[in-house]
């Protein structure tokens, strides 16, 4: 089996970093192949913007979903997005490893979803669930939560 891990934590020595390394080692020991997209280490740009699309459908007005569809149809997606899509297409299982920050994923991961799940290509109103681009694939979320030790105890924000 081929597993692709999307890692979204800025600190390599974090608990999320340790979980990514442990998953990679355990999966490889059982004979699986593993690739990793470390979004912070690679400097992934999570911001969808006009500069991502030099061959625009509409130069006067930027509409992200329209530009994604246009780029998909014309084979002009940014290279980093094509690479991420190829990683997902090659994987039998995708693992999303990230912390929960302010009740949601880190902004870099939200931006990864915004840019990689290309409208008109990977999803549309008719490409969802069992009729979607990734039908038959599996994914798992490995989400961490918590706070520093100082956040717990008398007088702290998390009283025990």
Beta strands, then each sheet from edge to edge (+ up, - down):
strand 1: 2-8
strand 2: 33-38
strand 3: 93-99
strand 4: 138-144
sheet 1: 2+ 1+ 3+ 4+
end
